[in-house]
Amino acid sequence: MRRAPKRQSGMTLIELLVAISVLAVLSVMGYKAFSALLISRERLLQVSAQWIELARLFRRVELDLDQLPSSEALDRSPGKSLRLEGGSGAQRLALTVYSPQLASGRDILIYQSGNPGLSWSSLRAAGQNFPLLGADYDIGWRLRLDDGRWVEHWPDADGGVPRLLELRVRQSGIGAVTRWWSLP
């Protein structure tokens, strides 16, 4: 009986080189995709942090505005409960609220916008400024009065009672965001 020739098992050198080349191409493509994924993840985390900062700011303003006395309880004449000073670039929003911690019974909450960004202070905090947003944010306040006018400072000579507070925030990463609060 004749034996069949034994077939050699294994790969030739050319097959091995082709397999290594395919593996190298796939590895480079995988690395580029993974690198792009990491860059996208980092950018998403940055934008998410910016939105969290804005949400905290909006909540802080909302809590402070909730402390304002109603227009029936406190006359809104100059210096009583709300003042908006300055103009484009640098503004100051001052809210006078009831505070049992102070001997006078009144606290003044101040939002200062301009350079650098936006900060918050109060009499209770001994005038210490707390940064809320960084210098890369552009912040603007406006009030809508009961006669329909929008003003960037109040009180003004034309009178009117503020009914709506607007906060405009612009930042390169998130664009422009506007938030409104109805005033008591």
LINDAFEN-V141615 format. One record per pair of residues at least 12 apart in sequence whose C-alpha atoms are under 10 Angstrom apart, sorted by the first residue. I is the first residue (numbers start at 1). J is the second residue. D is the distance in Angstrom with one decimal. If there is no record, write none. Layout:
i = {I & I}
j = {J & J}
d = {D & D}
This chain:
i = {43 & 46 & 46 & 47 & 47 & 48 & 50 & 50 & 50 & 50 & 51 & 51 & 53 & 53 & 53 & 54 & 54 & 54 & 54 & 56 & 56 & 57 & 57 & 57 & 57 & 58 & 58 & 58 & 58 & 60 & 60 & 61 & 61 & 61 & 61 & 61 & 62 & 62 & 62 & 64 & 64 & 64 & 64 & 64 & 65 & 65 & 65 & 65 & 65 & 65 & 65 & 65 & 65 & 65 & 66 & 66 & 66 & 66 & 66 & 67 & 67 & 67 & 67 & 67 & 67 & 68 & 68 & 68 & 68 & 68 & 68 & 68 & 68 & 69 & 69 & 69 & 69 & 69 & 69 & 69 & 70 & 70 & 71 & 71 & 71 & 71 & 71 & 72 & 73 & 75 & 76 & 76 & 76 & 76 & 77 & 77 & 77 & 77 & 78 & 78 & 78 & 78 & 79 & 79 & 79 & 79 & 79 & 80 & 80 & 80 & 80 & 81 & 81 & 81 & 81 & 81 & 81 & 81 & 82 & 82 & 82 & 82 & 82 & 82 & 82 & 82 & 82 & 82 & 83 & 83 & 83 & 83 & 83 & 83 & 83 & 83 & 84 & 84 & 84 & 84 & 84 & 84 & 84 & 84 & 84 & 84 & 84 & 85 & 85 & 85 & 85 & 85 & 85 & 85 & 86 & 86 & 86 & 86 & 86 & 86 & 86 & 87 & 87 & 87 & 87 & 87 & 87 & 87 & 87 & 88 & 88 & 88 & 88 & 88 & 88 & 88 & 89 & 89 & 89 & 89 & 89 & 89 & 89 & 90 & 90 & 90 & 90 & 90 & 90 & 90 & 90 & 90 & 90 & 90 & 91 & 91 & 91 & 91 & 91 & 91 & 91 & 91 & 91 & 91 & 91 & 92 & 92 & 92 & 92 & 92 & 92 & 92 & 92 & 92 & 92 & 92 & 93 & 93 & 93 & 93 & 93 & 93 & 93 & 93 & 93 & 93 & 93 & 94 & 94 & 94 & 94 & 94 & 94 & 94 & 94 & 94 & 95 & 95 & 95 & 95 & 95 & 95 & 96 & 96 & 96 & 96 & 97 & 99 & 99 & 101 & 102 & 102 & 106 & 106 & 107 & 107 & 107 & 107 & 108 & 108 & 108 & 108 & 108 & 109 & 109 & 109 & 109 & 109 & 109 & 110 & 110 & 110 & 110 & 111 & 111 & 111 & 111 & 111 & 112 & 112 & 112 & 112 & 112 & 113 & 113 & 113 & 113 & 113 & 113 & 113 & 113 & 113 & 114 & 114 & 114 & 114 & 114 & 114 & 115 & 115 & 115 & 115 & 115 & 115 & 116 & 116 & 116 & 116 & 116 & 116 & 116 & 117 & 117 & 117 & 117 & 117 & 117 & 117 & 117 & 117 & 118 & 118 & 118 & 118 & 118 & 118 & 118 & 118 & 118 & 118 & 119 & 119 & 119 & 119 & 120 & 120 & 133 & 134 & 135 & 136 & 136 & 136 & 136 & 137 & 137 & 137 & 137 & 137 & 137 & 137 & 137 & 138 & 138 & 138 & 138 & 138 & 138 & 139 & 139 & 139 & 139 & 139 & 139 & 139 & 139 & 140 & 140 & 140 & 140 & 140 & 140 & 140 & 141 & 141 & 141 & 141 & 141 & 141 & 141 & 141 & 141 & 142 & 142 & 142 & 142 & 142 & 142 & 142 & 142 & 143 & 143 & 143 & 143 & 143 & 143 & 143 & 143 & 143 & 143 & 143 & 144 & 144 & 144 & 144 & 144 & 144 & 144 & 144 & 144 & 144 & 145 & 145 & 145 & 145 & 145 & 145 & 145 & 146 & 146 & 146 & 146 & 146 & 146 & 147 & 147 & 147 & 147 & 147 & 148 & 148 & 148 & 148 & 148 & 149 & 150 & 150 & 150 & 150 & 151 & 152 & 161 & 162 & 162 & 162 & 163 & 163 & 163 & 163 & 164 & 164 & 164 & 164 & 164 & 165 & 165 & 165 & 165 & 165 & 166 & 166 & 166 & 166 & 166 & 167 & 167 & 167 & 168}
j = {173 & 173 & 174 & 173 & 174 & 174 & 133 & 171 & 173 & 174 & 173 & 174 & 132 & 133 & 134 & 132 & 133 & 169 & 177 & 132 & 133 & 118 & 120 & 132 & 133 & 167 & 179 & 180 & 181 & 120 & 132 & 109 & 111 & 120 & 167 & 181 & 180 & 181 & 182 & 95 & 96 & 97 & 109 & 110 & 82 & 95 & 96 & 97 & 109 & 165 & 181 & 182 & 183 & 184 & 97 & 181 & 182 & 183 & 184 & 95 & 96 & 97 & 98 & 99 & 184 & 81 & 82 & 95 & 96 & 97 & 98 & 183 & 184 & 81 & 82 & 96 & 97 & 98 & 183 & 184 & 183 & 184 & 161 & 162 & 163 & 183 & 184 & 184 & 184 & 161 & 155 & 160 & 161 & 162 & 155 & 159 & 160 & 161 & 154 & 155 & 156 & 159 & 94 & 95 & 96 & 154 & 155 & 94 & 95 & 96 & 97 & 94 & 95 & 96 & 97 & 98 & 106 & 108 & 94 & 95 & 96 & 97 & 108 & 109 & 110 & 154 & 155 & 162 & 95 & 96 & 110 & 143 & 153 & 154 & 155 & 156 & 110 & 111 & 141 & 142 & 143 & 151 & 152 & 153 & 154 & 155 & 156 & 112 & 141 & 152 & 153 & 154 & 155 & 156 & 112 & 113 & 114 & 141 & 152 & 153 & 154 & 113 & 114 & 140 & 141 & 142 & 151 & 152 & 153 & 113 & 114 & 138 & 139 & 140 & 141 & 152 & 113 & 114 & 115 & 117 & 138 & 139 & 140 & 112 & 113 & 114 & 115 & 116 & 117 & 118 & 138 & 139 & 140 & 141 & 111 & 112 & 113 & 114 & 118 & 139 & 140 & 141 & 142 & 152 & 153 & 110 & 111 & 112 & 113 & 114 & 118 & 119 & 120 & 140 & 141 & 153 & 108 & 109 & 110 & 111 & 112 & 113 & 120 & 141 & 142 & 153 & 154 & 107 & 108 & 109 & 110 & 111 & 112 & 120 & 121 & 122 & 107 & 108 & 109 & 110 & 111 & 122 & 108 & 109 & 110 & 122 & 109 & 123 & 124 & 124 & 123 & 124 & 123 & 124 & 122 & 123 & 124 & 125 & 121 & 122 & 123 & 124 & 127 & 121 & 122 & 123 & 124 & 125 & 127 & 122 & 123 & 127 & 129 & 129 & 130 & 131 & 132 & 141 & 129 & 130 & 131 & 132 & 139 & 131 & 132 & 133 & 135 & 137 & 138 & 139 & 140 & 141 & 134 & 135 & 137 & 138 & 139 & 140 & 134 & 135 & 136 & 137 & 138 & 139 & 131 & 133 & 134 & 135 & 136 & 137 & 138 & 131 & 132 & 133 & 134 & 135 & 136 & 137 & 138 & 139 & 130 & 131 & 132 & 133 & 134 & 135 & 137 & 138 & 139 & 140 & 131 & 132 & 133 & 134 & 132 & 133 & 169 & 171 & 171 & 170 & 171 & 172 & 173 & 168 & 169 & 170 & 171 & 172 & 173 & 175 & 176 & 168 & 169 & 170 & 171 & 172 & 176 & 167 & 168 & 169 & 170 & 171 & 176 & 177 & 178 & 152 & 166 & 167 & 168 & 169 & 170 & 178 & 153 & 165 & 166 & 167 & 168 & 169 & 178 & 179 & 180 & 154 & 162 & 164 & 165 & 166 & 167 & 168 & 180 & 161 & 162 & 163 & 164 & 165 & 166 & 167 & 180 & 181 & 182 & 183 & 160 & 161 & 162 & 163 & 164 & 165 & 166 & 180 & 182 & 183 & 159 & 160 & 161 & 162 & 163 & 164 & 165 & 159 & 160 & 161 & 162 & 163 & 164 & 159 & 160 & 161 & 162 & 163 & 160 & 161 & 162 & 163 & 164 & 162 & 162 & 164 & 165 & 166 & 165 & 166 & 183 & 182 & 183 & 184 & 181 & 182 & 183 & 184 & 180 & 181 & 182 & 183 & 184 & 179 & 180 & 181 & 182 & 183 & 178 & 179 & 180 & 181 & 182 & 179 & 180 & 181 & 180}
d = {9.3 & 8.4 & 10.0 & 6.5 & 6.8 & 9.5 & 9.1 & 9.0 & 8.1 & 7.6 & 9.9 & 7.9 & 7.6 & 7.1 & 9.7 & 8.7 & 8.0 & 8.6 & 9.0 & 8.4 & 9.9 & 9.5 & 9.9 & 6.6 & 8.0 & 8.9 & 7.8 & 9.5 & 9.6 & 9.5 & 9.4 & 9.9 & 8.9 & 9.8 & 9.6 & 8.9 & 9.8 & 7.4 & 9.7 & 7.8 & 9.5 & 8.2 & 7.7 & 10.0 & 9.6 & 7.7 & 9.7 & 8.8 & 9.8 & 9.5 & 8.2 & 8.9 & 7.3 & 8.3 & 9.3 & 9.9 & 9.9 & 8.5 & 8.1 & 8.9 & 8.7 & 5.8 & 7.2 & 9.3 & 9.5 & 6.8 & 8.3 & 7.2 & 7.0 & 5.4 & 7.8 & 8.2 & 7.1 & 7.4 & 9.9 & 8.7 & 7.0 & 8.0 & 9.5 & 7.0 & 8.1 & 4.7 & 8.8 & 9.6 & 9.7 & 8.7 & 6.1 & 8.9 & 9.9 & 9.9 & 8.9 & 9.4 & 7.1 & 8.6 & 7.7 & 9.0 & 9.7 & 8.8 & 8.1 & 5.8 & 8.7 & 9.7 & 9.0 & 9.1 & 8.2 & 9.8 & 8.3 & 10.0 & 8.5 & 6.7 & 9.2 & 7.8 & 5.5 & 4.4 & 6.8 & 9.7 & 9.8 & 8.7 & 5.7 & 4.7 & 6.3 & 9.1 & 9.4 & 9.6 & 10.0 & 8.0 & 8.3 & 8.9 & 6.6 & 8.7 & 9.5 & 10.0 & 7.5 & 5.6 & 6.4 & 9.8 & 9.8 & 9.5 & 7.9 & 8.0 & 8.2 & 9.0 & 6.9 & 4.6 & 4.9 & 7.2 & 9.6 & 9.6 & 9.5 & 7.4 & 4.9 & 6.5 & 8.4 & 9.9 & 9.9 & 9.5 & 10.0 & 9.8 & 7.4 & 6.3 & 9.2 & 10.0 & 9.8 & 8.3 & 8.7 & 9.5 & 9.5 & 6.0 & 6.8 & 9.7 & 8.7 & 9.8 & 8.9 & 7.0 & 8.9 & 8.0 & 7.5 & 5.4 & 8.0 & 9.9 & 7.8 & 7.6 & 7.4 & 7.4 & 5.3 & 4.2 & 7.3 & 9.8 & 9.3 & 9.5 & 9.7 & 8.4 & 8.1 & 9.7 & 8.1 & 6.0 & 5.2 & 6.6 & 9.4 & 8.5 & 7.2 & 7.3 & 9.8 & 8.4 & 8.3 & 6.7 & 5.6 & 4.6 & 6.3 & 8.8 & 9.6 & 9.7 & 9.8 & 9.7 & 8.6 & 8.9 & 9.9 & 8.1 & 5.6 & 5.1 & 6.6 & 8.4 & 9.6 & 7.8 & 9.7 & 8.9 & 9.3 & 10.0 & 6.4 & 5.6 & 4.5 & 6.5 & 8.6 & 9.8 & 9.5 & 9.2 & 8.1 & 5.5 & 5.1 & 6.5 & 8.6 & 9.3 & 4.5 & 6.4 & 8.9 & 9.6 & 7.6 & 9.8 & 8.6 & 7.6 & 8.4 & 7.1 & 8.7 & 9.5 & 6.6 & 5.7 & 6.7 & 9.7 & 8.2 & 5.4 & 5.8 & 8.3 & 9.6 & 5.9 & 4.5 & 7.2 & 8.9 & 9.5 & 9.5 & 6.0 & 9.0 & 9.2 & 9.0 & 9.2 & 9.5 & 9.7 & 9.2 & 9.9 & 8.9 & 9.9 & 9.4 & 9.8 & 9.6 & 10.0 & 9.7 & 9.1 & 9.5 & 9.5 & 8.3 & 6.2 & 7.5 & 8.8 & 9.9 & 7.9 & 8.9 & 7.6 & 7.1 & 8.7 & 8.7 & 6.0 & 9.2 & 9.3 & 9.1 & 9.9 & 8.6 & 8.2 & 6.2 & 4.3 & 8.0 & 8.6 & 9.6 & 7.7 & 7.7 & 5.3 & 4.6 & 4.0 & 6.7 & 5.7 & 6.9 & 7.2 & 8.6 & 6.1 & 5.5 & 5.0 & 6.7 & 7.7 & 8.1 & 8.8 & 7.3 & 9.9 & 4.2 & 5.2 & 7.0 & 8.8 & 6.8 & 9.8 & 9.7 & 9.9 & 9.6 & 8.6 & 6.4 & 7.9 & 9.6 & 10.0 & 6.6 & 5.7 & 4.9 & 8.1 & 9.7 & 9.8 & 9.7 & 7.9 & 5.7 & 5.0 & 6.4 & 9.5 & 9.0 & 7.2 & 5.7 & 4.7 & 6.6 & 9.0 & 9.8 & 9.8 & 9.9 & 8.3 & 8.1 & 5.8 & 5.1 & 6.6 & 8.9 & 9.4 & 8.5 & 7.3 & 5.6 & 4.8 & 6.4 & 9.0 & 9.7 & 9.9 & 9.9 & 9.0 & 9.7 & 8.4 & 6.0 & 5.1 & 6.7 & 8.3 & 9.4 & 9.3 & 6.0 & 7.3 & 5.7 & 4.7 & 6.1 & 9.0 & 9.4 & 9.7 & 10.0 & 9.6 & 9.1 & 8.4 & 5.7 & 5.9 & 5.0 & 6.5 & 7.9 & 9.9 & 9.6 & 9.8 & 8.8 & 5.6 & 5.2 & 4.2 & 5.5 & 7.0 & 9.2 & 9.7 & 6.0 & 5.4 & 6.1 & 5.9 & 8.6 & 9.4 & 6.5 & 7.9 & 9.0 & 9.4 & 9.1 & 9.9 & 9.4 & 9.2 & 9.9 & 9.4 & 9.2 & 9.2 & 9.5 & 9.4 & 9.9 & 9.7 & 9.8 & 9.1 & 7.1 & 9.1 & 8.6 & 6.0 & 5.0 & 7.3 & 6.6 & 5.6 & 4.6 & 5.4 & 8.9 & 8.3 & 5.5 & 5.2 & 6.4 & 6.8 & 6.9 & 5.7 & 4.5 & 6.6 & 9.0 & 5.3 & 6.4 & 8.6 & 8.9}
